[in-house]
Amino acid sequence: MDNKEKQNRSGVKAINKTGRTGMTREKKETLKKSMGSASAPIDLNTIREWAKYGDNRDRTN
């Protein structure tokens, strides 16, 4: 059984990477500079409740 048969059985297609070079060094450096932690503490539970219920619910805090 070759790789193509294995891929067909699992339902996963191989990604064609020909002609793709990936990220350049400059792009990697830019990405690293833009990544970081939030400057203010974020309460993910509050964000989840806001996304789920919106601003129209009674606030208990």
HELIX and SHEET records of a PDB file:
HELIX    1   1 ASN A    3  SER A   10  1                                   8    
HELIX    2   2 ARG A   25  SER A   34  1                                  10    
HELIX    3   3 LEU A   44  TYR A   53  1                                  10    
END                                                                             
